[in-house]
Amino acid sequence: MSKYNELVKKLKEIFQIDRPELDFGIYRILNAKADEINNYLENTLKQKINDALATAGNANKAELEKQLSTAIKAAEDAGFNAEDSPKVKDLRQQIITTSQGANEHENAVFTHLLSFFSRYYDSGDFVSKRRYKGDTYAIPYAGEEVMLHWANKDQYYIKSGENFANYSFKLDDGRKVSFKLLAADTAKDNRKDNDADRRFVLIEPHTRTKFDDEGNEYDEEYQPVTVFKSDGTEELVIQFEYKAVKKGTKQDALVIAALQTVLSHDLVQNSWADITKREPTEKNPNRTLLEKHLTTYTQRNTADYFIHKDLGGFLSNELDFYIKNEVMNLDNVQNASVFADIEKQLRMIQCLRSIATDIVKFLAQLENFQKKLWTKRKFVTSTDYLLTIDIVPQSLLEQVLSNEKQWDIWQSFGVIKPEQLPSKALLENNPSLMIDTRLFDTSFKQGIINSIANIDESIDGLLFNSDNLHCLTLLQNKFHESIKCIYIDPPYNTGGDGFLYKDGFKTSSWLSMIHDRIKKAHPLLLDNGVLFSSIDEKERNQLESVLNFIFGKENRTEELIWTQNTTKNKSPTYSTNHEYVEVYSKNIGSTKADFLMFREPKPGLVEINELIDRLNPIYPSIADIEAELKQLYKSHKNRLKEIFNGEEFDDDWKGIYNYKNAEYRTTEGKFVPEEMAREEQAKIWIWREVDTSMPQVKEDSQKTEFKDPENEAYRFYRPIHPITGMECPAPKRGWAWPYNPLGKQKSCFSDLAKDHRIAWGDDESKIPQRKSFIHEVQTNVSKSVFNDFTDGEKELANLFGSNRVFGGPKPTTLVSKFIRQSAMKNGELFCDFFAGSGTSADALLRLNYDDYVDRKYLLVESGKHLDEIIIPRIQKIIFSENWKNGKAEDSNRHMKQLIKLSYLESYEDSLNNLELRKPQTTGDLFETMPEQAKSDYLLNYMLETESKGSLLSTDDFKKPFDYKMKIAVDSAGACEEQNIDLVETFNYLIGLHVKTIESNLDKGYVRIEGTLPSGERALVLWRDCEKIQYDDFTKFAIRFDLFAKQKTFDVIYVNGDHNLPTAFTNDEDDVTRTLKLRQIEPEFLEQMFAPDELA
């Protein structure tokens, strides 16, 4: 193969037009332009090089011929034969050499182009490894004291969606086929990345050692092909590993091997022949449906991990460096006998640089186009609400009663029993049942929205289905400096957690992923906000470096060590039984100034509160309550003995065991006899006896007035026992208070006794003690090393009634600890943008119920986990705190909740909606353009120009409620066209804090009032321009308050053309007032495509 053909082959790979069978993402876009790109590579490129070399050669030849004429004339003038002149002979030879050297220079240009572009390109990505010379690299350094650098620092990591790990498609009969990625068995698969390639390989039948809920080992079998049945749907599951294989192993060969194994499997042969249906391509006429999807799955996961933040700048700088260090050889320049040799080299370099620059422009156009799609603010594709039944207006309850889908959901969640028939009484008796507006029509949702005043303030939780980077980007304007506490549990990059990485760039891929997301989250924190991040030893140092880089090392607050009850007997060295939690403050000065931060209740207090919550609704006797307390303490001691197996241990509950007494009181603290508890709706208060003696201060004990019985400050009085009527003894040092109220003294014995806060003995022989209630116990300063043996998987199993609902969920007790330590107050916001199974929301809701603090929450999760785990989990925990085997153990809980549910466009959705179309005028002109102009268009403007109509245009705003996109509905890329929520998207783009929404789509408008981040009061009016046309719009102006003459609003946004005045005179004081009346369209487009600060 010639150097030119090698170069064209490599460039086709780089331009991603060498895989015509791939019809997803950027491949689909570029394959549509394959003919034009191929024509450039196979014809135009070579002609350009030939022309450039010929021009250079001709210029050189002309100069030599000029020198030759001068030499001949000089020889003849000197009176001898010019052909005998050494100079003439040399010049004639140089002219011959120049004519013959074109091919040599052409090959040199091809060789250098191939060498240059090959060294940076790797399976769909340009890796930012700046070459110094050979295999020596340079790092860009601006003179700072400390810098953080990694190989992919200049790139966006784009494989964060859950769909990349697992992939499903449906057959015509409704059955499902799924490719699932089995976590790598790291105990066996421990080869280093640089010793092998990682590929998708069909698993072999094998067993693995697992741990049950008690930490005991057991073996589990795995098969490459299995069939499951769930909710009546059959699913063929084909399992792969992403494992280290011999270097050089091709993924295509492994796909063929997997196809042979799967198609010959008995299960497939007998019942799944549909997957062998033909899906031919020109190159592969025998391609099957299974091969089509398996090729797509593996290609998605083995290439295109990154998008470069500035590919043009990077390659241009590298090209100059390459030419200076590896083409322009200084030794050859020094040793050249004539300048013509140097000149020839310079001409070749000039040609090389010109052609390489053209290719760089084309690559930069392609990469910048993908970057634009990646960084653009994503559309809100749909907005819905989850709300407890007590928020639903009475006028809408009939629709709830008649909605079979809603009742079926409640039954599937276990909050309604099958035998319970829909009735208003049932709804009234279960106010914590949650309505899901996705199950109702648009008019129902409009009725809900229109009924809620101060809607953003009323919302308790925000749930986003989105790539977390895209979501954090969209939230920047609305939630800037609004979040008090962030907790994240990112993938640990262990090889078994589903995090996909590029071969040879495992840690670097992870760093790019985590850096950009934390960088986006940082501006959202309040000045006294705090971030907690779980991690293990694998990436602990890297995470700390990123956090130091973003937050500043001075804001590193602590590294917590969480010890767990796990023992790995097969570990070759130590059994690691701890993880880390990195804690960083936005401003450590502000967090230190808040004396409530980084403190938590004394150990045991949470469990006692849980016991009280369980017993409160059933009003047990005092004796039964105290027996339950005793059993709780006994169970805790036994558990510790079992964990430490006879070893000495420090019981962290030891300071709480004396709280063994109980009584009933109202929420105001009034004592209630146990027989009156139910009638008074009293609550259980737990207490212990504490000493009533005067503090041991020598000066106090010697005060005369304390010893004088006639003085009102007397401290040695003898109170009368309430049962025997006899006097009780005083403490040896005297009482801590006078008997009766005295001056500024906060307490006195008589008041305490009257309020039943004195603990008397059975008779008068015992010194009376004071009652100390457990909820009055002060918090402890949090420790950096702590135990928490709660099983997160068991918590989920009790909620859902099945095991392994989600791999490795954190326990709610862990997240509760951090929420408490952040000292969140009413209305403050918590965020988790790696929401996983929803542990954070569960923990926060339990805390809110226990301590009556109204904390808000914001969770982000991509893929199926939001719908399948998080939303059901939240609805279950709002309905009841106690679950076992998927069934609620009580339903007396009342927790009013309004949750906003938003789905965002994905990067894949952005690509799927792109269509490249030449504008009509461009198409007509293109054929008549000069070749240079055609090349210039292809290299610089094609993607931007031809995609404009499919990204978003001002015409789409004329009917904003009908704007549609194709949205992926499964991991195989199947799409459905659906309406896009431009209204909500715009609210986020301008950062509007919404007060009210008036929605009437039948009449063609949505009217929103709110406040901008600047503090300006804003009105946003969206209208269907066909229903409310230009000429009719002024009729609606007064109705919509668009003149704002009473200074109701500072800014008004309106879509479509209008003729409203922006300046008017107040009738009363003749003052001319100007209103900021803005078009939605330019503001929307400007904000959506605003530059990304990460670039």
Secondary structure, 3 states (H helix, E strand, C coil): CCHHHHHHHHHHHHCCCCCCCCCCHHHHHHHHCHHHHHHHHHHHHHHHHHHHHHHHHHHHHHHHHHHHHHHHHHHHHCCCCHHHCHHHHHHHHHHHHHHHHHHHHHHHHHHHHHHHHHHHEECCEECCCCEEECCEECCCCCCCCCCCCCCCCCEEECCCCHHHCCEEEECCCCCEEEEEEECCCCCCCCCCHHHCEEEEEECCCEEEEEECCCCCEEEEEECCEEEEEECCEEEEEEEEEEEEECCCCCHHHHHHHHHHHHHCCHHHHHHCHHHHCECCCCCCCCCEHHHHHHHHHHHHHHCCCEEECCHHHHHHHHHHHHHHHHHCCHHHHHHCCCHHHHHHHHHHHHHHHHHHHHHHHHHHHHHHHHHHHHHCCCCEEEEEEEEEHHHCCHHHHHHHHCCHHHHHHHHHHCCCCCCCCCCHHHHHHCCCCEEEHHHCCHHHHHHHHHHCCCHHHHCCEEEEECCHHHHHHHCCCCCCCCEEEEEECCCCCCCCCCCCCCCCCHHHHHHHHHHHHHHHHHHHEEEEEEEEEEECCCCHHHHHHHHHHHHCHHHEEEEEEEECCCCCCCCCCCCCCEEEEEEEECCHHHHHHCCCCCEECCCCHHHHHHHHHHHHHHCCCHHHHHHHHHHHHHHHHHHHHHHHCCCCCCCCCCCCCCCCEEEEECCCCCEECHHHHHHHCCEEEEEEEECCECCCCHHHHCCHHHHCCCCCCCCCCCCECCCCCCECCCCCCCECCCCCCCCCCCCCHHHHHHCCCEECCCCCCCCCEEEEEHHHCCCEECCCEEECCCCHHHHHHHHHCCCCCCCCCCCHHHHHHHHHHCCCCCCCEEEECCCCCCHHHHHHHHHHHHHCCCCEEEEEECCCHHHHHHHHHHHHHHHCCCEECCEECCCCCCCCCEEEEEEECCHHHHHHCCCCCCCHHHHHHHCCCCHHHHHHHHHHCHHHHHCHHHHCCHHHHCCHHHCEEEEECCCCCCEEEEECCHHHHHHHHHCCEEEEEEEECCCCEEEEEEECCCCCEEEEEEECCCCCCCCCHHHHHHHHCCCCCCCCCCEEEECCCCCCCCEEECCCCCCEEECEEEEHHHHHHHHHCCCCCCC
